[in-house]
Amino acid sequence: MHLDTTTCPSPTSAPLDAPFAPALPENLSYSFTLPAAPRSPGVARAATRTILRAHGLTDVTDAVVQVVSELTACACRLSATKEVYVSLRHRSGDLRVTVYDGHPRHDRARLGAICVLSRRVSLRVLDEVVRACHGDWGIGGEREAGGGTRMWAVLPRAGAARYLAGPSGPEELP
C-alpha cells in the first residue's frame, strides 16, 4: 500500500512563509465548555476575542465580548452543575451567543418566574448592549432537553460593529 503525502502535506512540511488567511465570518461556529467558576468569564472573553480575530470580525469584538462576558458570568454564578456551555455562531449576518448552565427549571411557575426575573435584573448591562446593537436576547423558553437553563443573544453584525461608535467613529474610552 502506498500513501500519497503530496495531497495532504504534514504541518511540518508546510511552507513557513505562507501568509495567514483568516477564516470567513460565515464559518464561525464554535462551542466550548468551561468550569462554572469565577475565572471562566475571563477565559470566555479571551477565547471570543481570538475566535473573532481569526474570522476577520474584529469590528464586532467590543459588543460580542461584552455579551459573552455577561452571559457567562450569570451562568457561572447560577449553575447548579460544575460546567457551563458557550456557543458562538455567525448566521445570516447575525452573531449568535448561547450559554447553557445547570440551573434546573422550577416545577412551580411562580418560583420559575421569580428566578427568570432575577436573571433579567442581573443582565441589565447585557440588555443595554443588545439594545444598542439592535439585537435580541432571552432566557430559556421551552424546557431544555438536557435540563438546565439557556440564555441567548443575537447581534446583527452591522449593529455590533457600530457599538461604542458615535457619529464620528469609535468612542474614546478614558
VEXBA-268885 format. One line per field, with one value per residue (C-alpha): x, y, z; residue in one letter; residue number from 1. Coordinates in pm, 1 decimal. Layout:
REM residues N
px [X ...]
py [Y ...]
pz [Z ...]
aa [A ...]
i [NUM ...]
REM end
This chain:
REM residues 174
px [0.0 133.1 42.2 28.2 151.4 159.4 -213.2 -218.3 111.0 208.0 221.4 597.6 632.4 405.6 590.8 688.8 636.7 277.4 52.3 -213.1 -556.0 -837.0 -1136.5 -1454.8 -1711.5 -1976.1 -1775.6 -1773.8 -1918.9 -1760.7 -1870.9 -1677.4 -1739.5 -1598.1 -1596.6 -1871.8 -1602.8 -1520.0 -1229.2 -1441.0 -1589.0 -1231.4 -1143.2 -1460.6 -1369.2 -1017.0 -1144.6 -1407.8 -1152.1 -929.6 -1217.9 -1345.3 -995.8 -942.2 -1265.5 -1199.7 -1469.0 -1263.9 -1521.7 -1771.6 -1530.7 -1640.6 -2008.8 -1972.4 -1711.4 -1934.3 -2232.0 -2027.0 -1892.6 -2233.4 -2398.4 -2107.1 -2080.5 -2452.8 -2436.1 -2132.3 -2299.7 -2626.2 -2525.0 -2605.8 -2350.4 -1973.8 -1979.3 -2131.8 -2152.5 -2085.5 -2174.0 -2070.7 -2221.9 -2241.4 -2557.9 -2722.1 -2527.7 -2602.2 -2371.3 -2540.8 -2422.8 -2585.1 -2492.3 -2631.4 -2592.8 -2702.1 -2962.9 -3270.3 -3609.5 -3852.0 -4160.5 -4363.8 -4445.5 -4425.0 -4079.6 -3965.4 -4091.4 -3902.7 -3587.3 -3613.1 -3680.1 -3370.8 -3162.6 -3307.9 -3224.3 -2866.6 -2835.0 -2907.9 -2574.7 -2641.1 -2980.3 -2819.7 -2552.3 -2801.8 -3037.1 -2752.3 -2675.5 -3044.4 -3037.4 -3247.8 -3189.5 -3376.3 -3376.8 -3492.0 -3825.6 -3920.5 -3772.1 -3417.4 -3369.9 -3069.3 -3210.1 -3062.1 -3121.5 -3039.8 -2964.4 -2903.9 -2834.7 -2843.7 -2647.9 -2677.7 -2323.5 -2390.6 -2528.9 -2246.2 -1989.9 -2138.5 -2134.4 -1940.8 -1935.1 -2063.2 -2138.1 -1766.1 -1642.2 -1538.6 -1577.4 -1261.5 -1259.3 -1085.8]
py [0.0 342.4 653.5 969.5 1253.8 1517.4 1588.0 1626.1 1774.3 1744.1 2062.1 2024.5 2027.8 2329.7 2645.5 2863.2 3185.3 3104.4 3400.6 3356.0 3355.9 3437.7 3209.5 3352.4 3511.6 3274.8 2978.7 3098.7 2810.0 2732.7 2569.6 2519.6 2409.0 2595.4 2530.5 2717.0 2918.5 3286.9 3276.0 3139.3 3469.1 3593.4 3274.5 3312.0 3673.1 3575.7 3284.0 3505.6 3773.4 3508.1 3349.3 3682.3 3787.6 3454.4 3508.7 3870.5 4001.3 4246.7 4518.7 4345.5 4246.1 4501.0 4412.7 4034.8 4006.9 4207.8 3982.8 3665.3 3804.8 3897.3 3567.2 3356.2 3541.7 3493.3 3126.1 3059.3 3230.4 3036.7 2695.9 2400.3 2192.5 2223.9 2339.9 2593.4 2562.8 2855.1 2861.5 3128.3 3127.4 3360.3 3303.5 3524.7 3833.7 3785.2 3681.7 3439.1 3368.4 3090.5 2988.9 2688.5 2639.2 2362.8 2563.1 2339.6 2461.3 2517.0 2299.2 2579.1 2853.5 3140.2 3034.0 2995.9 3344.8 3491.7 3309.7 3441.1 3792.0 3766.1 3668.7 3953.2 4205.3 4072.8 4107.0 4481.9 4554.3 4278.0 4433.4 4772.9 4625.1 4418.7 4713.8 4939.5 4678.8 4647.7 4280.6 4048.1 3826.9 3593.1 3327.8 2972.0 2937.0 2574.2 2316.3 2232.3 1873.5 1818.7 2022.7 2348.6 2698.0 2850.2 3219.4 3366.6 3688.1 3771.4 4072.4 4191.6 4238.4 4592.3 4691.2 4521.1 4694.8 5034.2 4953.2 5223.7 5431.8 5782.7 5993.2 6032.5 5681.1 5474.6 5636.0 5727.0 5547.1 5714.5]
pz [0.0 -98.4 99.9 -112.9 109.4 -163.2 -148.9 228.1 345.6 708.3 917.2 937.2 559.6 503.9 390.3 684.4 491.0 386.9 472.0 737.7 576.0 818.3 822.5 673.7 907.9 768.4 900.9 1260.7 1459.3 1795.8 2117.3 2435.6 2790.2 3087.5 3460.6 3643.3 3822.0 3875.3 3625.2 3339.3 3211.3 3156.3 2969.2 2759.8 2675.1 2566.9 2356.6 2194.0 2101.6 1942.8 1752.0 1619.1 1509.8 1330.4 1136.5 1043.6 1276.7 1480.6 1410.0 1640.8 1918.3 2180.7 2163.2 2129.9 2406.3 2640.7 2563.0 2616.4 2942.2 3081.8 2987.9 3110.7 3442.0 3505.3 3409.9 3629.9 3924.3 3893.9 3760.7 3983.9 3792.5 3758.9 3394.7 3158.0 2779.9 2543.0 2173.1 1919.3 1569.4 1270.2 1067.7 806.6 913.0 1282.8 1565.2 1799.3 2152.4 2353.5 2707.0 2894.1 3266.8 3500.4 3691.4 3687.4 3573.6 3859.1 3882.9 4038.5 3787.7 4038.4 4158.5 3796.5 3712.0 4010.1 3901.3 3542.8 3675.8 3894.7 3589.9 3382.6 3655.7 3677.9 3297.7 3276.9 3108.1 2854.2 2781.7 2713.3 2484.9 2284.2 2255.5 2134.8 1864.9 1763.4 1860.4 2072.3 2376.0 2602.2 2867.6 2815.6 2654.9 2632.1 2865.1 2765.1 2653.8 2881.1 3168.6 3286.1 3156.8 2819.6 2772.7 2427.7 2241.6 1870.7 1747.0 1387.3 1258.9 1142.3 1483.4 1671.9 1450.3 1546.4 1919.7 2108.6 1791.0 1784.3 1476.7 1402.0 1477.1 1776.2 2113.5 2304.3 2636.6 2932.4]
aa [M H L D T T T C P S P T S A P L D A P F A P A L P E N L S Y S F T L P A A P R S P G V A R A A T R T I L R A H G L T D V T D A V V Q V V S E L T A C A C R L S A T K E V Y V S L R H R S G D L R V T V Y D G H P R H D R A R L G A I C V L S R R V S L R V L D E V V R A C H G D W G I G G E R E A G G G T R M W A V L P R A G A A R Y L A G P S G P E E L P]
i [1 2 3 4 5 6 7 8 9 10 11 12 13 14 15 16 17 18 19 20 21 22 23 24 25 26 27 28 29 30 31 32 33 34 35 36 37 38 39 40 41 42 43 44 45 46 47 48 49 50 51 52 53 54 55 56 57 58 59 60 61 62 63 64 65 66 67 68 69 70 71 72 73 74 75 76 77 78 79 80 81 82 83 84 85 86 87 88 89 90 91 92 93 94 95 96 97 98 99 100 101 102 103 104 105 106 107 108 109 110 111 112 113 114 115 116 117 118 119 120 121 122 123 124 125 126 127 128 129 130 131 132 133 134 135 136 137 138 139 140 141 142 143 144 145 146 147 148 149 150 151 152 153 154 155 156 157 158 159 160 161 162 163 164 165 166 167 168 169 170 171 172 173 174]
REM end
